Amino acid sequence: MAKIQVTQVKSKIGTLANHKATLRTLGLKKIGDSVVKENTPEVQGMVRAVAHLVRVEEVK
């Protein structure tokens, strides 16, 4: 399965509590943190919820 790299590019300060929880679930704690995840429907949904706070790249 394909993998994606998710990087937090904006602060979670001032966002909704569920957005903060989603970032924590993805494994992102601060600006600049990156994680590599399997590109599953569950992860796609989490990324879509916090799309304004993260950058997504496909990993080869």
C-alpha positions in Angstrom: 0.0 0.0 0.0 1.2 3.6 -0.7 2.6 5.7 2.1 2.2 9.4 2.7 4.3 11.8 4.8 2.2 14.2 6.9 4.0 17.4 8.2 2.5 19.9 10.6 3.0 23.4 9.1 0.7 25.5 11.3 0.1 25.9 15.0 -2.8 24.1 16.7 -3.3 27.0 19.1 -6.8 28.4 18.6 -8.1 25.4 16.7 -11.0 23.1 17.7 -10.4 20.4 20.3 -11.2 17.7 17.9 -8.5 19.1 15.5 -5.9 19.0 18.3 -6.9 15.4 19.1 -6.6 14.5 15.4 -3.1 15.9 15.2 -2.1 14.0 18.3 -3.6 10.8 16.9 -1.6 11.3 13.7 1.5 11.6 15.9 2.1 15.4 15.4 3.1 17.4 18.4 4.6 20.6 17.1 5.3 22.6 13.9 7.8 20.8 11.7 7.0 17.3 13.0 6.6 14.7 10.3 5.2 11.2 10.2 4.9 8.5 7.5 1.6 6.7 7.5 -0.1 4.1 5.3 -2.6 5.8 2.9 -5.7 4.2 4.3 -9.3 5.7 4.3 -9.0 6.3 8.0 -5.8 8.3 7.7 -7.2 10.2 4.6 -10.2 11.3 6.8 -7.9 12.5 9.6 -5.7 14.4 7.1 -8.8 16.0 5.5 -10.0 17.2 8.9 -6.8 19.1 9.6 -5.8 19.9 6.0 -5.4 23.6 6.9 -2.7 22.7 9.4 -0.7 20.0 7.6 1.2 19.4 4.3 0.9 15.9 2.7 3.4 14.3 0.3 3.5 10.9 -1.2 6.5 8.8 -0.2 8.1 6.6 -2.9 
